[in-house]
Amino acid sequence: MNEKQSFETLPTDEYASQRGQSIVLITFMLIGLLAFAGIAIDSGFTFARSTQLQAAVDAAALAAVTELTGGDINDANTKAGQFLNTNGVPVATTIVKNGVPITTTMTSSTAVTELGATEYTLTVTWPVEHYFLQLVGWNVTDLTKSATAAYFPLADVYASRRVESGVLSTSNQSVFGPSICTSFGDPFSPFNSPYRPNPPVAYAYNYRILIPSDYDDPNNPNSTDVLRVELFDPDSINAAANTYAVSYSANAMTLDSTNFPPGTYNKSCSSSQRDPCLIETGERNLVNPNGSPPVELDQINPFWFARIDENRGAGSLSGHGNGSCGAPSSYNPPFNTATLYELFYYKQNNDGTIQRIELARYTGQVGDGDRDNGDHQTDMRWVSPGGTLPNDDINLGLPAVPVDLGSPGDFELSISNDLSGILSDPGTGNRYVYLDVTASSGASENGFEVWAGPFYPDVPSNVNTRNLTVLNNPGAHAAKGVTIFGIGRLPMNSNINFAVDIPLIYVGPELAGEKIHVSLFDTDAGSQPPIVFYFDSIAESDWSLTFGAGDPDPDGVSGRCKPGSCYDEWVNPSYEITIPGILDNCDWGNPTQADCTPFYGGRLIARYIGGNNDTYGWQISLSGLPYLVR
C-alpha cells in the first residue's frame, strides 16, 4: 500500500526545489497590500483636496459676485483668483512635481435671474498629483468643482418724486435711441456705448411695480381689483405749436389773484419743434416755504407741458441714425425713437419653480409714415394701452390706444384674473409686476413717465389738465400704495434749474453700517454742485453728506467730476454713503454724526440742481450679503 509521504521525509533535492516559494508569495502579498495602501492614501488625499477645493470655490464665488456691481466680470474673476490662491488653490500657475506639470484652471459666467439677482458661477479644475498610484501609471486626477453665488447689487430707485399722485413737474424719465451717441445723456441705450453691460443687444431699463398686500383686500373698503399701468407720452412725436392757452392752479389763484386770475391766457416758449417746450406758468414765483402761509413747490403748477421729446440724429435716415452725435437742421421724424414697453410678472408654480408670464406689449409711435403714422395720438397724454378711455377722452373724441399686434393682454390689469399665482413676498405679502422699457430704433430722445394704480374715469389723460385736476382736488388721483421703482438704474431728464429734493431709495434699519454707492452720468447742461444726501427719518442737521462742495468729498475721495462738469462720464468712483446707526464707537461726550446717529430706517434723499432739460442717469447699489445658490 502506497502511503503519502510526510513533508519531513521528502527527499532533500525535492525539498530544496520548493524552498523559497513562501517568500515569493509574501512578496506578492506585500505588493498587493502596498497597492491597496497606496490607493487608500491617494484616495484619502484626493478626497481631502476635493473638500478643500469645494470650500475654496464657494468662498471665491461669494467674494467675486459682489464685484459685479459695475457689470465687469474681470473684476469678479480677479477677486475669485485672489481667494482661490489664499485658500491654497493656485490658479493659472503650472507647478512641476516629480516631473508632472500641474495647472489649475478656472472659468466663470454671469447671469441675472428673473427676480433681478446677479449670479456668478465659478468652475475650477485642480489637478491632484498621486504618490503611490504613479507606480501603476496614474499620475494625476483632475478635480472639478463649481459654485454659484447670487447678490442683489442694484437698489430699487423711486421712479418719480410724485409717484403717488402722478403729477408731472420737475422731471420725467427719458431714453435715447440706439443709433445715437452717449453724450446726450443716456449711458446704456446707444449701441456704441462703452457702458453697456451686454452690447449690442438692445438695452432695457427695468422697472418693478409694487402692489401692496391690502390693495385688493376685500376687507379693505378702498380696495380695487384693477391695476392700471399708465404711460405718459410713450411716443417720440413732437407737436409744432409753441403757444397754448394756459390755466392757473387753484392755489395760485387763491394766493395771488392779481397775477394769476381765472380763465385761460396764451403763453409761449421759443424753442423749435426739434426741442422740448415747457412753458413757464409763473407760479414758481409763489414758492416760499418760510412764508405765511408756506408754499411748497408741489402745491403749484410750474410748467405747461407742450413738448418733452428731442429730435436728434445724424447720418442715414434709413438706419434712423448712424451712432454719431448730432441733430437734423429741422424736425425730422425718421430719426424719432421707437420705444417698446413690455409688461410681465412672475408666477410661482405648484412645484416651486418661477415662471415669467407676459402681460402686454406696446410700442410708442414715431410718426414717420414708415414705421407708423402716429395715429394713436399719445403725445402729451397719459395712456393705458388697451385699457378703458377716461370720460374726457371720450368727450373729446380721442382714439383708443391699442396694444401691439400679438400682445397677450393690455395695460389695464385685473389682479384676480390676469395675475394668477403671482409670486408674493412671504414677509409682507407685497407682489410685483415688471415693466421693461427698450429704445428699439431711432436716435432721438423719448421722454416718458410711468404711473400705476386704480382707474379714475373722471381724471383727464392730457398731462396739463390732469396736473390741474390733481392739484385742485388732492386725493383725486392716488396710487393707493402702488409704487414704481427703477431697478438700480434710472434714465432721467431734469426740467428745473433749482434745488429739488429727490427720494432715491428706502433703506431698512437692518442695513445700518452698510454702504450705498450712488453714481450719476453726464450731469452737465445746467446742473450745479453740490449734491446733498440725507435721510427723511433723521434731522438734516444731525446727519447729512455734501458732495461736490470741496475736495476731498466726505468719503475721502478726491478728483471726482462735479455736477455740471461730468460731460459724457459717470461720477467715478461712485459716491460712497455709509448708512448710520452703528454706535459702537460713539463718544457721547463728544458725539459725531458718523458714530453717534441712531438709524431706524428711512428714505435716502438727494438735494440736487439738475438744470433745465439736462438728461442724465442714476445708478445706485446697496451692499448686502451674497449667498450661495448651488
C-alpha positions in Angstrom: 0.0 0.0 0.0 1.4 3.4 -1.0 1.2 5.9 1.8 1.6 9.6 1.4 5.0 10.7 2.3 5.2 13.3 5.1 6.9 16.6 4.5 9.6 15.7 6.8 10.5 12.6 4.7 10.7 14.4 1.3 13.9 13.9 -0.5 16.4 16.6 0.0 16.5 17.7 -3.6 12.7 17.9 -3.8 12.6 19.9 -0.6 15.2 22.3 -1.9 13.2 22.9 -5.1 10.1 24.1 -3.1 12.1 26.1 -0.6 11.6 30.0 -1.1 8.0 29.8 -2.5 6.6 31.5 0.6 9.0 34.4 0.1 7.6 35.0 -3.4 4.0 34.7 -2.1 4.8 37.1 0.7 6.4 39.5 -1.7 3.3 39.5 -3.9 1.1 39.9 -0.9 3.2 42.8 0.3 2.9 44.4 -3.2 -0.8 44.0 -3.0 -1.0 45.4 0.4 1.1 48.3 -0.6 -1.1 48.9 -3.7 -4.2 48.9 -1.5 -2.5 51.1 1.0 -1.4 53.4 -1.9 -5.0 53.6 -3.2 -6.3 54.3 0.3 -3.7 57.0 0.9 -4.0 58.6 -2.5 -7.9 58.4 -2.4 -7.9 60.0 1.1 -5.6 62.7 -0.1 -7.8 63.3 -3.2 -10.9 63.4 -1.1 -9.2 65.9 1.3 -8.2 68.0 -1.7 -11.8 67.8 -3.1 -13.2 69.1 0.1 -10.6 71.9 0.2 -11.3 72.8 -3.4 -15.1 73.0 -2.9 -14.6 75.2 0.2 -12.2 77.4 -1.8 -14.6 77.7 -4.8 -17.5 78.6 -2.5 -15.6 81.3 -0.8 -14.2 82.7 -4.1 -17.7 82.8 -5.7 -19.2 84.6 -2.7 -16.4 87.2 -2.8 -16.4 87.6 -6.5 -20.2 88.2 -7.0 -20.1 91.4 -5.1 -17.6 92.8 -7.6 -20.3 92.7 -10.3 -21.9 95.9 -9.2 -20.3 97.7 -12.1 -21.1 94.8 -14.5 -17.4 93.9 -15.1 -16.7 90.2 -14.9 -12.9 90.8 -15.0 -13.1 92.4 -11.5 -15.0 89.4 -10.3 -12.5 87.0 -11.8 -9.6 88.8 -10.2 -11.2 88.6 -6.8 -12.1 84.9 -7.3 -8.4 84.2 -8.2 -7.2 86.0 -5.1 -9.5 83.9 -2.8 -8.5 80.7 -4.5 -4.8 81.4 -4.1 -5.3 82.4 -0.5 -7.0 79.1 0.1 -4.2 77.1 -1.4 -5.6 76.6 -4.9 -3.0 78.2 -7.3 -4.9 79.5 -10.3 -3.4 79.5 -13.8 0.0 78.5 -12.3 1.9 75.5 -13.6 3.7 73.6 -10.9 6.0 70.7 -11.7 6.1 67.9 -9.1 8.2 64.8 -9.8 8.2 65.7 -13.4 4.4 66.1 -13.6 3.1 69.6 -14.7 0.1 70.6 -12.6 -2.0 73.5 -13.9 -5.2 74.8 -12.2 -7.8 76.5 -14.5 -10.9 78.5 -13.8 -13.9 79.5 -15.9 -16.8 81.8 -14.9 -20.1 83.2 -16.2 -22.7 85.7 -15.0 -26.5 85.8 -15.3 -29.3 87.9 -14.0 -32.2 85.9 -12.5 -35.9 86.6 -13.2 -36.1 88.4 -9.8 -33.2 90.6 -10.5 -30.4 88.9 -8.6 -26.9 88.9 -10.2 -25.4 85.4 -10.3 -21.7 84.5 -10.7 -20.8 80.9 -11.5 -17.3 79.7 -10.9 -15.8 76.4 -12.1 -12.3 75.4 -11.1 -10.3 72.3 -12.2 -7.5 71.4 -9.9 -5.1 68.5 -10.9 -4.1 66.5 -7.8 -0.8 64.6 -8.0 -0.7 61.0 -6.9 2.1 59.4 -5.0 1.7 55.6 -4.8 -0.6 55.3 -7.9 2.2 56.7 -10.0 3.7 53.3 -9.8 0.9 52.0 -12.0 1.0 55.0 -14.3 -1.8 57.0 -12.7 -0.1 60.3 -12.2 -2.9 62.9 -11.7 -6.6 63.2 -11.0 -8.4 66.3 -12.2 -10.8 67.6 -9.6 -13.6 69.9 -10.9 -15.8 71.9 -8.6 -18.4 74.6 -9.2 -20.3 77.1 -7.2 -22.9 79.8 -8.0 -23.3 82.8 -5.8 -26.0 85.4 -6.0 -26.2 89.1 -5.0 -28.8 91.9 -5.2 -26.4 94.8 -6.0 -28.9 97.2 -7.6 -31.3 99.1 -5.4 -34.9 99.8 -6.1 -34.9 103.5 -7.1 -38.1 105.5 -6.8 -39.1 106.2 -10.4 -40.7 109.6 -9.6 -41.0 112.3 -7.0 -44.7 112.3 -7.5 -45.3 108.6 -7.7 -48.4 108.6 -5.6 -50.4 111.4 -7.4 -49.0 111.0 -10.9 -48.4 114.8 -11.3 -45.6 115.7 -13.7 -43.5 118.7 -12.7 -39.7 118.9 -12.0 -38.5 115.8 -14.0 -39.5 112.9 -16.2 -37.8 109.8 -17.5 -36.0 109.8 -20.8 -34.3 107.3 -23.2 -32.4 107.8 -26.4 -32.5 105.6 -29.5 -29.8 103.0 -30.1 -28.4 105.0 -33.2 -27.0 108.0 -31.3 -24.0 108.8 -29.0 -24.0 108.6 -25.2 -23.0 112.3 -24.7 -26.7 113.3 -24.9 -27.2 111.7 -21.5 -28.3 108.0 -22.0 -25.4 105.7 -21.0 -26.9 102.4 -22.0 -29.3 102.6 -24.9 -26.9 103.6 -27.7 -25.4 100.6 -29.4 -21.9 102.1 -29.4 -21.9 102.8 -25.7 -18.8 101.6 -23.7 -21.0 101.4 -20.6 -23.5 98.8 -21.9 -23.4 95.5 -19.9 -24.3 93.3 -22.9 -23.7 95.0 -26.3 -25.0 95.1 -29.0 -28.4 93.7 -27.8 -31.0 96.4 -27.3 -30.8 97.6 -23.7 -33.9 97.5 -21.5 -34.4 99.7 -18.4 -36.1 97.6 -15.8 -39.0 98.7 -13.5 -40.6 97.0 -10.6 -44.2 97.9 -9.7 -45.0 97.1 -6.1 -48.6 96.1 -5.3 -49.3 96.3 -1.5 -50.9 93.3 0.2 -54.1 95.2 1.0 -54.5 96.9 -2.4 -57.1 94.3 -3.4 -58.0 93.0 0.0 -61.8 92.6 0.2 -61.7 93.6 3.9 -60.3 97.0 2.8 -63.2 99.3 1.9 -60.9 101.2 -0.5 -59.6 98.2 -2.3 -59.8 97.5 -6.0 -59.1 94.6 -8.3 -58.0 96.9 -11.1 -54.3 97.8 -11.6 -54.0 100.3 -14.4 -50.4 100.9 -15.7 -50.3 104.2 -17.4 -47.5 105.6 -19.7 -47.1 109.3 -20.2 -46.2 110.4 -23.8 -44.8 106.9 -24.8 -44.2 108.2 -28.3 -41.4 110.4 -29.5 -43.6 112.7 -31.6 -43.3 116.5 -31.1 -46.1 118.9 -31.9 -45.2 122.0 -33.8 -47.2 124.6 -31.7 -45.3 126.8 -29.2 -48.3 128.8 -27.9 -51.0 127.3 -25.7 -54.0 128.5 -23.6 -52.7 128.2 -20.1 -54.8 128.0 -16.9 -53.5 128.5 -13.4 -53.9 126.2 -10.4 -56.5 127.0 -7.7 -53.7 127.6 -5.2 -52.1 130.2 -7.4 -55.4 132.0 -8.0 -56.0 132.0 -4.2 -52.6 133.2 -3.2 -52.3 136.0 -5.9 -55.5 136.6 -7.8 -53.9 139.7 -9.5 -51.1 137.9 -11.3 -53.0 134.6 -11.6 -56.6 135.3 -12.4 -59.2 132.7 -13.5 -59.6 131.9 -17.2 -57.1 131.0 -19.9 -54.1 133.0 -21.2 -51.9 132.5 -24.2 -48.3 131.7 -23.2 -45.4 130.6 -25.4 -42.0 129.0 -25.5 -39.4 129.9 -28.1 -37.9 126.5 -28.9 -38.1 124.8 -32.3 -40.1 121.6 -32.9 -36.9 119.6 -32.5 -36.6 120.6 -28.9 -38.7 120.4 -25.7 -41.2 123.1 -24.9 -42.0 123.7 -21.2 -44.0 126.9 -20.9 -43.3 128.7 -17.6 -46.6 129.5 -15.9 -45.0 132.0 -13.5 -46.4 130.1 -10.5 -42.9 129.1 -9.4 -42.5 132.7 -8.1 -45.0 131.8 -5.4 -42.8 129.2 -3.8 -41.8 130.3 -0.3 -41.5 127.5 2.3 -40.9 130.1 5.0 -43.8 132.4 4.1 -47.2 132.7 5.7 -48.8 130.5 4.6 -45.8 128.5 3.4 -46.0 127.5 -0.2 -44.1 124.4 -1.4 -43.2 123.6 -5.0 -45.6 120.6 -5.2 -48.6 122.9 -4.3 -48.4 124.8 -7.5 -48.0 124.2 -11.3 -44.7 125.5 -12.6 -45.0 124.3 -16.2 -47.4 123.9 -19.0 -46.1 120.9 -21.0 -46.1 121.3 -24.8 -43.2 119.0 -25.8 -40.8 116.8 -23.9 -39.1 114.9 -26.6 -35.9 115.9 -28.6 -35.5 115.2 -32.3 -31.8 114.1 -32.6 -29.8 112.0 -35.1 -27.1 112.1 -37.7 -26.3 110.0 -40.8 -28.6 107.8 -42.8 -32.3 108.2 -42.3 -32.9 104.6 -43.4 -31.0 103.4 -40.4 -32.6 106.1 -38.2 -29.1 107.5 -37.4 -25.5 106.2 -37.5 -24.5 106.4 -33.9 -22.9 109.9 -34.2 -23.9 112.9 -32.1 -26.0 115.4 -34.0 -29.4 116.9 -34.8 -31.2 117.5 -38.0 -31.5 121.1 -39.2 -35.2 120.9 -38.7 -37.7 118.4 -37.2 -37.2 115.1 -39.0 -39.5 112.2 -37.8 -37.4 109.4 -39.3 -34.9 110.0 -36.6 -37.5 109.6 -33.9 -37.1 106.7 -31.4 -39.5 103.8 -31.2 -39.7 102.6 -27.6 -41.0 99.2 -26.6 -42.9 98.8 -23.2 -43.2 95.2 -22.0 -45.4 94.3 -19.0 -45.0 91.0 -17.2 -45.0 89.2 -13.9 -43.6 86.1 -12.2 -45.8 83.2 -11.4 -44.9 80.6 -8.7 -45.8 77.2 -9.9 -47.0 74.3 -7.7 -43.6 72.7 -7.9 -41.9 75.8 -6.6 -40.4 76.9 -9.9 -40.9 80.5 -11.0 -42.2 81.3 -14.5 -42.2 84.7 -16.4 -45.7 85.4 -17.7 -46.0 88.1 -20.4 -48.9 90.5 -19.9 -48.8 93.2 -22.6 -46.6 95.0 -25.1 -46.9 98.4 -26.6 -44.5 100.3 -29.0 -44.5 104.1 -28.8 -45.0 105.7 -32.2 -42.6 107.8 -34.2 -45.0 109.3 -36.8 -42.6 109.0 -39.8 -45.1 107.4 -42.1 -42.8 104.4 -42.5 -42.7 102.7 -39.1 -46.2 104.2 -38.3 -48.3 107.2 -38.9 -48.7 108.3 -35.3 -52.4 107.6 -35.4 -52.6 106.6 -31.7 -52.3 110.3 -30.7 -50.5 109.6 -27.4 -48.5 112.9 -27.5 -48.6 114.6 -24.1 -51.2 112.1 -22.8 -51.3 109.5 -20.0 -52.4 106.3 -21.7 -53.0 102.7 -20.7 -52.7 100.8 -24.0 -55.7 98.5 -24.5 -57.4 100.0 -21.4 -60.6 102.0 -20.9 -60.7 105.6 -22.1 -61.3 108.3 -19.5 -64.5 110.3 -19.9 -62.7 113.4 -21.1 -61.0 111.4 -23.9 -64.4 110.1 -24.9 -65.9 113.6 -24.9 -63.0 114.9 -27.0 -63.3 112.0 -29.5 -59.7 110.9 -28.9 -58.9 107.4 -30.2 -58.3 104.4 -28.1 -54.7 103.3 -27.8 -54.2 99.6 -28.9 -51.6 97.2 -27.6 -49.2 95.7 -30.2 -50.4 93.0 -32.5 -50.0 89.7 -30.7 -49.8 91.2 -27.2 -51.3 88.7 -24.7 -53.2 91.4 -22.9 -53.4 95.1 -22.2 -52.1 97.5 -19.6 -55.3 97.6 -17.5 -55.0 94.5 -15.3 -57.4 92.6 -13.2 -55.4 91.2 -10.3 -57.7 88.2 -9.8 -57.9 87.3 -13.5 -54.6 88.4 -15.0 -52.1 87.8 -12.2 -52.9 84.2 -11.3 -50.4 82.7 -9.0 -48.3 85.8 -8.8 -45.2 85.5 -6.6 -45.6 87.4 -3.3 -43.1 88.4 -0.6 -43.7 85.9 2.2 -42.9 88.6 4.8 -45.0 91.5 3.6 -47.5 89.9 1.1 -46.4 92.5 -1.5 -46.5 91.5 -5.1 -44.7 92.9 -8.1 -45.4 93.5 -11.8 -42.5 94.3 -14.0 -42.0 96.7 -16.9 -39.1 96.7 -19.4 -38.5 99.9 -21.4 -36.4 99.5 -24.5 -35.4 102.1 -27.1 -35.6 99.7 -30.1 -34.8 102.0 -33.1 -34.0 105.6 -33.9 -31.7 108.3 -32.4 -34.0 110.8 -30.7 -34.8 111.3 -27.1 -38.1 109.9 -25.9 -39.3 111.5 -22.7 -41.9 109.4 -20.8 -43.2 108.6 -17.4 -44.9 105.7 -15.6 -47.7 105.6 -13.1 -49.8 102.7 -11.7 -52.9 102.5 -9.6 -56.7 102.3 -9.8 -58.7 103.6 -12.8 -60.1 107.1 -12.3 -62.5 107.7 -15.2 -63.0 111.4 -14.3 -59.3 112.3 -14.3 -58.2 113.5 -17.8 -55.4 111.9 -19.8 -53.9 115.2 -21.0 -50.9 116.0 -18.9 -51.8 119.6 -18.2 -55.4 119.2 -17.4 -54.5 116.2 -15.2 -51.9 118.2 -13.3 -54.5 120.9 -12.6 -57.2 118.3 -11.7 -55.0 116.6 -9.2 -53.6 119.8 -7.7 -57.0 121.3 -7.3 -58.5 118.1 -5.9 -56.0 116.4 -3.6 -56.5 112.7 -3.4 -58.5 112.7 -6.7 -55.8 110.5 -8.3 -54.0 108.3 -5.8 -51.9 105.2 -6.4 -53.2 103.5 -3.2 -49.7 102.5 -2.2 -48.6 101.2 -5.6 -45.0 102.3 -6.1 -42.8 102.1 -9.1 -39.1 101.6 -8.8 -36.3 101.6 -11.4 -34.1 98.5 -10.7 -30.8 100.0 -10.0 -30.7 102.5 -12.9 -33.0 105.3 -13.8 -32.8 107.5 -17.0 -33.8 111.0 -16.0 -34.5 114.4 -17.6 -34.4 117.4 -15.3 -36.9 120.2 -16.0 -35.9 122.7 -13.4 -32.8 124.7 -12.6 -33.0 125.0 -8.8 -32.5 122.5 -6.0 -35.1 119.7 -5.7 -35.3 117.0 -3.0 -35.4 113.7 -4.9 -36.3 110.5 -3.0 -33.9 107.8 -4.1 -34.3 104.5 -2.2 -35.8 103.1 1.0 -33.2 101.7 3.5 -34.3 99.4 6.3 -32.8 99.6 9.8 -31.2 96.2 9.4 -28.8 97.8 6.9 -27.1 100.1 9.4 -23.4 100.3 8.7 -23.7 99.0 5.1 -22.6 101.0 2.1 -24.7 102.8 -0.6 -23.0 103.6 -3.8 -24.5 106.4 -5.9 -23.3 107.5 -9.3 -24.7 109.9 -11.9 -24.0 110.0 -15.6 -23.5 113.1 -17.8 -24.6 115.7 -15.3 -23.6 118.7 -17.4 -26.0 121.2 -19.0 -27.4 123.4 -16.3 -26.7 121.1 -13.3 -24.7 122.5 -10.4 -22.9 121.3 -7.4 -23.2 120.4 -4.6 -25.3 117.3 -4.1 -26.6 116.7 -0.6 -27.7 113.3 0.7 -29.8 112.9 3.8 -32.4 110.5 5.3 -36.0 111.7 5.7 -36.1 110.0 9.1 -33.2 111.9 10.5 -32.9 115.7 11.0 -30.6 117.0 8.3 -28.8 119.0 11.0 -28.0 115.6 12.7 -26.8 113.7 9.6 -26.2 114.6 6.0 -23.4 114.3 3.5 -22.5 117.0 1.0 -20.5 116.0 -2.2 -19.0 118.3 -4.7 -18.6 121.3 -2.4 -14.9 120.6 -1.8 -12.1 118.2 -2.3 -11.9 115.5 -0.9 -15.5 114.5 -0.6 -17.0 113.1 2.7 -16.0 109.6 1.7 -12.4 110.7 1.4 -12.2 110.6 -2.5 -10.6 113.4 -4.4 -10.7 114.4 -8.0 -14.2 113.4 -8.9 -16.0 115.4 -11.6 -18.7 117.7 -10.1 -22.3 118.1 -11.2 -22.2 120.5 -14.2 -18.8 119.1 -15.4 -19.4 115.4 -15.9 -19.7 115.5 -19.7 -20.3 112.0 -21.1 -18.9 110.3 -17.9 -20.0 108.7 -14.7 -19.2 110.2 -11.3 -16.2 107.9 -10.7 -15.7 106.4 -8.2 -19.4 106.5 -7.1 -20.3 108.4 -4.0 -20.0 106.1 -1.1 -22.5 106.6 1.7 -22.2 104.7 4.9 -25.6 104.2 6.5 -25.6 105.5 10.1 -26.8 103.5 13.1 -23.7 101.7 14.3 -23.0 103.3 17.7 -20.1 101.1 18.9 -17.5 103.8 18.5 -19.6 106.7 19.7 -18.2 109.1 22.3 -21.4 110.5 23.8 -19.3 113.3 25.4 -18.1 114.4 22.0 -20.6 113.0 19.5 -20.0 112.8 15.7 -22.7 112.2 13.1 -20.7 109.2 11.7 -20.6 107.3 15.0 -23.5 108.7 17.1 -26.5 108.9 14.8 -29.2 106.3 15.5 -31.0 104.9 12.4 -34.4 103.3 12.3 -34.9 103.1 8.6 -35.9 105.8 6.1 -35.7 107.1 2.6 -32.4 108.4 1.2 -33.0 111.8 -0.3 -30.8 113.8 -2.8 -30.9 117.5 -3.0 -29.8 118.2 -6.5 -29.9 121.0 -9.1 -30.5 119.2 -12.3 -30.8 122.1 -14.7 -33.3 122.7 -17.5 -33.6 119.8 -19.9 -30.5 118.0 -18.7 -30.7 114.3 -19.5 -28.7 112.2 -17.1 -28.7 108.8 -15.4 -28.8 107.5 -11.8 -27.2 104.2 -10.8 -27.5 103.1 -7.2 -26.3 99.9 -5.5 -26.7 98.9 -1.9 -24.2 96.5 -0.4 -25.6 93.4 1.3 -24.7 89.8 1.9 -24.1 87.4 -1.0 -25.5 83.9 -0.8 -24.7 80.5 -2.4 -27.4 79.3 -4.8 -25.7 76.0 -5.6 
